[in-house]
Amino acid sequence: MPTTLTSGPVRVRVPATSANLGPGFDALGLALGRYDDVTAEVTDGGVRVTVTGEGAGELPADERHLVVTAMRAAFDVLGAQPAGLALECVNRIPQARGLGSSSAAIVAGVLAARALVADGGQRLGDDAALRLAAELEGHPDNVAPCLLGGFTIAWTEPSGARAVSLPVASAVRPTVFVPAERGLTAEARAALPTTVPHTDAASNAGRAALLVHALTADPALLLPATVDRLHQDQRAPGMPATAALVSALRGAGVAAVVSGAGPTVLALSEVPAGFDPGTQWRRWELPIDVSGARVSRGRL
């Protein structure tokens, strides 16, 4: 059956995300109310990308742009490759800070491509979109909350990534502390050992299970539920300021963790009014996004 491309622009809004949440390494994620907007349209030839906001003047403006890469991968699945594409990206998610900017770009690209195909939803359903996005990202912990919203548990089966989204208790009010310096996921992963002690693995399994209960039903347990022994201490030498802030917040009774691979710090419980992280940190109190990525017609 031939693939029909639609005319006119489509818009995708994608939320920031925080992965791991302490003990839930590569499995748990949370969608946060800070958004990138991408408008995409099929053209007669060439690729044109304009970027405003975060990453403006730094990100590529051609086929190398991650949204375009994801769109091309999705178009392959959908059975069509447009001659040209025009993209407008309004970025509010900081780049390379542990808030899911790459996952947001990938999800935006996959969903934009699907929306530009007349029967895209039938050719690439939601489960398939998640699998493709996870393949492009390399793991599902950020793409799952970006797609689904809320608090997500993701895992991988032989057929690919799967995920569920759970509602978060109303008392959970995330705060993120974003530094000026950037971090790279590949470098953060390189700091992790290839094996871990059985006691550390068992500890994280218990804390991750407790974290599901704390986030969805009993936020009073968030501090003990966010204890991690698999990745945060191992990455601390490469992010000393992040490690120090997590330690200071936890010392003040705040359920603080490294957001994703860092260097952003995520606080899941209330931060004392007088707590001062220092001038090098941007502090944002963000709502939990419950809708995930959203697609509409027209421009911004």
Protein Blocks (a to p, Z undefined) as FASTA:
>chain_A
ZZdddedjdddddddddehjlmaghkbccdddddddddddddfedjddddehehihkacc
bfklmklmmmmmmmmmnopacfbdcdddddfbdghkhnommmmmmmmmmmmmmmmpmklm
mmmcfklmmmmmmmmnopaklmmmmmngpjddddddfkbccdddddddfklccdddddfb
dcdfklmmmmpcfbdcfklmmmmmmmmmmmmmmmmmmmmlmmmmmpcfklmmmmmmmmmm
lmmmmmmmmmnopacddehjbjadcdfbdcdfklcgbjkbccddddddfkbpaddeddZZ
